[in-house]
Amino acid sequence: MIHTLKCPSCSAPLDYEDESDKASIRCPFCENRVVVPDSMRRTGPQVHVHSFSTGRRPPVIKVHPVATLVIVGGILAVVGAIIYSVTRTIANVASAVPSVPSAPRPALPVPPRPEPKPTPAGFASTVMEFGSEGIGPGMFKDARSIAVDGEGRIYVGEYTGGRVQVFDAAGKFLTQWMVDPKMPLRDLAADRRGTVYVAQSGKIHRYEGPTGRPLGEMQHPHAGFDSLFTTPDGGLLAAAYRGGQDDIVRFDSSGNATKTIRKAFSDYNDHTEMDMNVAEDGEGNVYVLGFFNSAVLKFSPQGRFVNKFGGQGEEPGLFRSPRSIAVDGLGRVYVSDTKGIQVFDPNGRYLDVFEPANVTFGMVFNDKNELFIAARTKVIKCALNNKK
């Protein structure tokens, strides 16, 4: 039910529902609050509102926006100061409490570093090197031949100019002597007694090694000798080519020809060989390297053909441009080539390769199984690394 009240201030009629729980209503004309009688609203706790009637509308208080900002800013400043003060107090209290060191963190297990694996040694190691380019004592222009006698003296022959230099076992220059300076020195070899054999102009000449004194020419009806190898029994092995025939001749210590392997390459290969290099092992097996055929032939001590290995090519065990051959104390075969010194077992199976110098020519082993190499402008001595 709607009742009508009368505003005590402006006498304006005020409508009010008796079921409302409002304790007062606002006059829409003078905006004063008017208390609603208990009989006209729901029962409940009575709220007494005192209304002051002045007979006129109360003044409306207006606050300037700038003043509002100033008031709000002041309140925020006060709140901020309070927060700062509390924070400083907490920090001071915390700093006054002695710190307790934290327990150390257990160290993580560090895996052990693997030990470096040793680098495998090469087939041979250089243990001595001497010489340089030149014409003075101990210097070389084009050293291609090398030999060692029973006393360890080293003989080095120049391909042109006819000079043979003599060194002691440590590479110290001793002396030099001359052969025919107009003809290439094709090869030289030295026996244990110090006799040096020189292949020049297709013939074999003998000299007293330490002094260079000529000992005469070896007599043989064959000519064209160009590769020499002294045998352990004091003999000499020589390769010869003449008139399309490539022969291997063996001499005894007295200079007598005792055995000839005729047509060494012609009978066991597709072509004859005009440039052969020879070596012999301790059992008398003969190895013949053919430059133009890029192959090695093996013969028994009786001169019978055993096998052939090598060939032209870039793969291991093949040759690009072979130059010389040597055999060590274990019967392994060494062939110098432009890609290094290749090593084979006595049956021709490839074993390894090493490169002691950019260019290698003559090779020879001494009694200690050390390898000496003539490398044009220097001499290199290599020790084998006991590889089998």
Secondary structure, DSSP 8 states (H G I E B T S, - for coil): -EEEEE-TTT--EEEEETT---SEEE-TTT--EEE--GGGS--S----------SS--------HHHHHHHHHHHHHHHHHHHHHHHHHHHHHHHHS-------------------------SEEEEEEE--BSSSTT-BSSEEEEEE-TT--EEEEESSS-EEEEE-TTS-EEEEEE--TTS-EEEEEE-TTSEEEEEETTEEEEEETTTTEEEEE---S---EEEEEE-TTS-EEEEEEETTEEEEEEE-TTS-EEEEETTTTTTTSSS--SSEEEEE-TT--EEEEETTTTEEEEE-TTS-EEEEEE-BSSSTT-BSS--EEEE-TT--EEEEETTEEEEE-TT--EEEEE-SSSS---EEE-TTS-EEEE-BS-EEEEEE----
